[in-house]
Amino acid sequence: MENFRKVRTSEEESPLPFPDLPPDVVEMKVKEGSKIRNLMNFAMAQMELKGSRQIVFSGCGRAVTKTITCVEIMKRKLGGLHQVTKVRYKTLLEVWENQDPLPGSPAQNLTVHKNVPSICILLSRDPLDPNQTGYQPPEPRHGLGTQLNEAEDTSSSSTKGLKRPLPPPHEELLTKKLQVQVPDSPRGSGTTNHQLDHHH
């Protein structure tokens, strides 16, 4: 195979494995090289600005873990989402071209069929049929409050990159100022009262 170069890869187009999807549902196709921040910005805009009720994330092969990460971030940011996960196999067609054909012979192409695991996850604001396979109800909000907040902090620091570390020092300054002001003011007002009493 050393003389062969992969020319193109194509996925077989397959319908989404969910019944009753609206025809205009957005499918986020997550690729191995996709940037999570870009995917999430687009997906959040669909759900928050455009008011979509449902969104599908799909990915295959090495993009499966990234697909799941996007879904987890989405569930954390929006909350109350119903989820159905379908795992299946997809056929990828890889076309390889012989870079070094024998003189006088036509260029040879080799087509390789690869089966790769593929995941499709439907997130919905509206309730879904809880009896279908792969259904997950929304996570309860109570009892998880603290964990969710901690998780949100870690996820936002990784997605926002370098912008995140700036606010905390500012907050610390504010609290220091407050600590300085709080003891001063009662003493300040106390002395004025004291002087007034003195005059009477």
Disulfide bonds with the S-S distance in Angstrom:
none
